[in-house]
């Protein structure tokens, strides 16, 4: 877990209400790992980050250790439209939004592009890559727009309440819904 908890979960289904076309699907962590020639375990951890940095150095790219657009394009993982399932956007009730806003402030200060010090949690709600993908996210949570991060955090909240953010839930004295 990240210092403040991070978002962990198992896959779940939620009821769709409105569908918006999703942009071209970003590669999965496993696809990135295969392109880098490392073990494809689907976990964006220190080994993957190190391999990305090495690749970026060798290819004269900005060295970030993140799967940014320039790196993915250089790896041949972006540039061609890919089939993508639409992301389901559900209106977030005011009560849930207020709770999620508090969690985001505690987890990341509301910063949508932040990464935890250990490189395991990303974005406004400090999603693990596994949880992000289980909720329907693609690419890195820290590279997703704020509306997408909010939607997937709400989906996770509907499924598990505040449990995926144990430290912040305790700090904020939030009841586990």
CORHUDA-V383820 format. One record per run of one state. SS is the DSSP state (@ for helix, = for strand, . for the rest). FROM is the first residue (numbers start at 0). LEN is the number of residues. If there is no record, write none. Layout:
ss=SS from=FROM len=LEN
ss=SS from=FROM len=LEN
//
This chain:
ss=. from=0 len=1
ss== from=1 len=1
ss=. from=2 len=2
ss== from=4 len=1
ss=. from=5 len=1
ss== from=6 len=1
ss=. from=7 len=10
ss== from=17 len=3
ss=. from=20 len=8
ss=@ from=28 len=8
ss=. from=36 len=9
ss=@ from=45 len=13
ss=. from=58 len=10
ss=@ from=68 len=6
ss=. from=74 len=12
ss== from=86 len=3
ss=. from=89 len=4
ss=@ from=93 len=15
ss=. from=108 len=6
ss== from=114 len=1
ss=. from=115 len=5
ss== from=120 len=2
ss=. from=122 len=4
ss== from=126 len=2
ss=@ from=128 len=6
ss=. from=134 len=6
ss=@ from=140 len=3
ss=. from=143 len=2
ss=@ from=145 len=15
ss=. from=160 len=2
ss=@ from=162 len=9
ss=. from=171 len=6
//
